[in-house]
Amino acid sequence: MKSKTFKFIIFLATISIAGVFLIQFVFLRSSYNYSEKQFRESTSVALKEVAWQILLAGGNTANFDSLTPVEMVSGNYYLVNVNAVIDNDLLKTNLIEQLKKHEIRTDFEFAIFDQELDRMDDGTLINVNNEEQISQFNFSVNESYTYYFGIHFPDRSAFFHTQLSVFYFLTGLLVIIIMFFGYTLSVIIRQRQLSEVQKNFINNLTHELKTPISSIALSANVISSKDILKSPKRLFEYARIIKEQNQRLSKNVEKVLNLASLEKNRIHLNLKETNLDVILAETIEQFEQTDFGQKANIEFDLYKHDVIIVADSFYFSHLILNILENAVKYCEQEPVIKIKLIEKRGRLELSFFDNGIGIHKDQRKKIFKKFYRIPTGNVHNVKGFGLGLDYVYKIVVAHKWKIRVDENPEGGSIFALSISNKR
């Protein structure tokens, strides 16, 4: 699938998900508004019926048609004008009965206006189980009414949850479906990225292996000629080429084998107390014998000598070699590498300062991923597989150390290795 087509599909999928969420939100909001309207209407009908039952009990139903008994003060507070003496027990019984009849199953509290005291009586709270408590609500009064009561619904969520339970279920189901869809899409994207990385790796590997093989084959053809014996210098030159290309081929194969070994968790550290000065000296000497090492100028700044650390000298040496090699590979001038050792917060910090092209901040975490290569270092200018720093990171983790990359103020990068198990 082409990149543009894939991006277009992701764009359509994102728009579709956003559209579904928008439709669901509008639908849920409309349902909530409908439930709100239904609550008001059901409450008004139930309270009118309560008012009728109170008038009927007192034989005063003749004036009912001239009344507007229910006044909604707010969404959850109502005043009911009865214009007749109200009995508390009768009111409570009818409120419970009528609210239940109209499917209003939620807590409510009520109070009756006391003419003598010109205020509301102490309110009563009735929960969904018909248990009584003292109400703490401040019932407001209405000077236009004489005989009336107030009713307040402290929490209408129970009513709305009942009405919207089906919509909640559908919304939850939709969220789960979208989560699975998003996860599937993320897996596809990761697989595509991995496919691209593997494709680049194979291209790099093919190039890195074909070049020495071709050189060895060419040199072997020349050496196999009888006339080569007449030119010893030429024979030695082609023998040298075969040796160099063989070393290059072996080095590339070793990198891939090392990676395979680490991937299968076959790394077994042989931890021993090691003199840091000694391992640095041996590794630098080994590095200086390579093509990269011959180009570099290495400086030291150690806060003290003969520091003892606990490490696997073999893997630690390879870790240092990979960092030094990268410092030279990604340098456009004469490479200068400064190795600095300090003690920081009880840990040793071994830092490698280079004067290379530097690493942008948003790339510093990515460079330790397998096969990842900084865009400026592609197959056309710097050879490699994107395995070196992944190898470094795995060794650091195996030692339970830490590594970070900072910007070198003088230009280039700083690879800082934090070592905890020192002696």
N, C-alpha and C positions, 0 to 999 in steps of 0.2 A: 504494500500500500504506500502510495506516495505521501510525502510529508505534508503537502498542502491539503490533500484529501483527508488525512488523519486529523489535522488541526481543525478542518471544517466540521468533521464528525464530532469532535470534542466540543466545538463551539455550539453546534446544534443540540448536543446532549445537555450542555449547561443551560442553554436557553429553555429547553424543554423542562428540566428540573425546576428552574426558577418559575416557569409558567405554571407548573403543577402546584408548587407551593403557594403561588399568588392566588390561584383559583381556590385552593383549599382554604387559604386564609379568608378570602372574600366569602366563601360558602359558610365557614365557621362563624364569621362575624354576623352574617345574615341570620344564621340559626340562633345566635345569641340574642340578637335584636328581636327575633320572633319570640323567643322564650321570655324575654323581658316584657314584651307586649302581652303575651299569654298570661304571665304572672299578674300583671296589673288588672287585666280583664277578669281573671278568675278570682282575684282578691276582692275586686269591687262587687262582683256578683255574690260572693260568699258573705261579705259584710252587709250587703243589702238584705240578704236572707236572715242574717242575725238580727238586724234592726227590725225586720218584719216579725220575727218570732218574739222579740221583746214587747213590741206593740200588741201583738196578738195575745200574749199572756196577760197584759193589762187591759185588754179590750179597747185599745185606742187606734185601731187600724184605719179609721175613717180619714185621718189626716196624713196617711202614708203617701198618697199620690201627690200631695202638695209639698212634700219634702224632697230635698236633694241630699239623701242621707250620707253619702260617702264623699269625703274630700281628701284627695291625695296631696299631702303636704310635701312629701319627697318620695323617692322611689321605694323607700322601705318604711315610711311613716304615714299613717292614715288617721283621720278623725271621722267619727261616725255620729251624725246628729240624729238622735232618737226623738227628742222633744217629749220625753216621758221619763218617769223615774226608772232607774236601772238597778236591778238586783245583781250583785256581784257573782253569786253562784250560778244564776241563770245565764248571765253573760258568758261566764267561763265555759259552761256546758255547751252552749250554742256555738261558741267560737271553735272549740275542739271538734265538734260534730261537723260544722259547715266547712271548715278548712280541710278536714279530712275528706269530706264528700267531694270537694273540688280539687283533690289531688295536690294540695299545698302542704306537703310534709316537711315542715321546717320549724325551728324554734320561733316563738313569738312572745311578746310581752304586752300587757294591756294595763290601762289605768282609767278610772272613772272620775269625771269632774265633780268636785264637791262644791256645791253652791255656797254653803255656809262659810267655808274657809277660802273660797274663791281661788281654788287651786286643784291640781290633780291629786287624787289619793296616791298612796304608795303603790307602785306598780307590782305586777306579778309576772314572773317569767315562767313560761310553760315550754318544756323541751319536747323533743319528738316522742319521748316515752311517756308524756303527760305528767312528768314530775314537776313540782312547783318549787320556785326559788324566789327570793326577793329581787326585784328588778332594780338595776342601777341607772336606767335610762332616764334622762330629764325630759318628761313629757311637756310639750308646749301647749298653751291654751288658746282658745278662740273666743273672743268677746262677743261674737255674733250668735253663739249658741248658748242654750241654757242647760239642756240635759244631753250629754254626749260622752263618748269615751274615745280614748286613743289607743291605737294598736301599732306596735313597732316590730319589725322583723330584723333582729340583729345580724343574722347571717343567712342570706338567701342562697348560698352556694349549694346546699343540699338539693334545693329545688332545681337549680340550673344543671347540676351534675346529673340528676335523674333524667332531665329532658335532653341533655346533650351527650349522654353516655355512648350512644351509637356513633355519634360523630367523633367523639374522643377515640373510640376504638378504630374507626376508619383512618383517622389522622395518625394514630400510632402505627397502624399497619402500613400506611403510606411512607412514614419515616423509616421504618425497617426496610421496606423495599428499596427506597432511595439510598439507604446506607449500603445495602448489598450491591446496588448498581454502582455507587461511588467506589466501593472497594474493588469491584470487578474492573472498573475503568482505571483505577490506580494500578492494579496488577498489569493490565494491558500496557499502560504507559511505561511501567518499570521494565516489562519484558521487551518493549520496543527499544528503550534506552539501552538495556543490556545487549540486545541484538546489534545495535549500532556500535557499542563498545567492543563486542566480540568481533564484529566485522573489521573494525579498525585494527584490533589486535592481530587478527589473522593476516591482514594486509602487511602490517609491520613485521610480523614474524616471517612471512613469506619472503619479504624483501631482505631481512636480516640473514636468513638462511641461504637464499639463492646467491647473494653476492659472494660469500666466501667459497661456496661450492663451485661457482663458476670460475673463480680465480684459481682454486685448487685444480679443477679439471683442465684449465688452460695451461697452467704450469706443468701439470703431469704430462700433457701431450708434447710440450716442448722438451721436457726431460727425456721422454721415451724415444726421441729422435737420436740416431747414432751420431749425427753431426755435433750434438751438444758437447760431446767429449773433447772436441777441438777447442771449445771456449769455456775453460774452467770457471772464469769469473761469471759468465752468464749462467752456468750451471748452479753455482753457489747463490746467485741472485734469485733464481726461480725456486731453489730449495728454501731460501729465506721467506719468500712469499708464501710457499706452502705451509711453513711453520707458523707464520703470523696468522694466516687465514684459518688454520686449524685451531689455534688458540682462541681466535674470535668466535669460531663456530662452537667450541667447547664452552666458552663463557656464556653464550646465549642459551645453549642447552641446559647448562647448570642453573641459570636463572629460572627457566621454566620448571625444572625438576625441584628446585627449592620451593617454588610457589606451590607445586602439587603436594609436596611434603607438608607444608604448613596448612594447606587447605584440608588435609586429612587428619589434622591435629597430631601429626607424628613428631612434632618438635618436642624434644626432651632435653631440657637444660641441664648441663653439667655444672652446677653452681659451685664456684670455689672462690676463695679469697684471692683477689687479683690486684697487683700493683698497677694503678692507672697509668703511671708514667711509662711502665714497661710495655703495656698493651698499645698505648698511643704510639710509642716509638716504633714498635714492630709493624703496626698497621701503616704508619706514614711511610716507613721504608718500603713496604710492599706496594703501596700506592705510587710511590715515586718511580717504580720500575715499569709502570704502565704508561700508555700513550697519554692519558689524561694527567697523570702525576708529573710527567716530564714538563708539562706546560705551566704547572701551578707553583706559586710561591707561598709557602706555609709558614705562618708565624705563631708563636705561643705566648700566652699570658695566663700562667697558672698561679693561683694565690698561695699555693704551697705544693711541695713535691712529696713523692712516696705516699700518696693517698691510697688506702686499701679499700676496694669495693668488692661486693659479692656478685659475681656475674659469670656467665658462660663466655669464656674468652673467644671461642670460635664464632659464635653468633654476634657477640659484641663487636668483634673485628669487622665482620661483614656489614654490620650496621654503619660503622664509621666509614667504611669504604664506599657504601652507597651514597652517603651524604656528601662526601668529598667529590665523588664522581659527578653527581648532579651539579655541584658548585662550579665545576669546570665546564660541563656540557652546556649550561645555560649562562655562559659568560661571553660577552662580545668584545672583551678587551683582555689584557694579560691577567689571568686569574690570580687573585690574592685571597688566601683563606687564613683567617685568624681564629685560632682555637683558644677559648678562654674558659677558665675554671674558677668558680666562686662558690662560697657556701651561703645558702639562702634559706632561712627558716628551718634550720636543722637538716637540710638536704643539699646534696651537691648539684650544681647546675653546670653542665658541660655544654658550652655554646660554640657554634660554628658560624662565623661571620664571613660572608662572601661579597664580592663586588659584581655579582651577576645582574641579570635583567630584572630581578625582583619578582615577587609574587603578589598579585592584587589581593586585597583583603578578602573578597568573596570567593577566592580560589583556594585559600589556605587550608580549609578543612577538606576540600575535595581531593587534594593532591595525594592523600593517604588512601584513597579508594583504589581498588584493583582496576587496572587497565586505564585509569584516568590519566589524561595528559593535558597540560595547559595548552590552549589553542595556539599560542605563539611558538610552541615547540612541536610542530607536526612532523610528519615523516619526511618532509622536504628539506628541513634544516637541521633537526636534531633527531638522531636515530634512537629508538627505544621502544619498549612494550608497555610502559606505564606500570611496571611491576616493582621497581626499585623502592619507592617510598611505601608501597603497600607491604613489602618485605620488612622494611624498617619498622613500620608501625606494629606489625605482628610480633617482632622481636621485643619491642618496647613493652607491649602488653604482656608478653610471656614473662618478662622480668618484673612486672608490676611497677613499671616506671611511668613517666609521663613525657610527652613531647609536644612542643608548640612551635609555630612559625611566626616570627615578627619581622617588621621592616627594619632594615639596616639604615640608620640615619645618614650614613655615608654613601648609600646606594647599594642595592642588593637585598639579601635576606639574612635572617638569623634563625638557625635551627637550634633550639634550646632543649637539651635533654636533662630532665630532672631525675636524679638518682637518689633513691631513699635508703637502700640497703648498703650503707657504707660502714666502714669500721674505723 
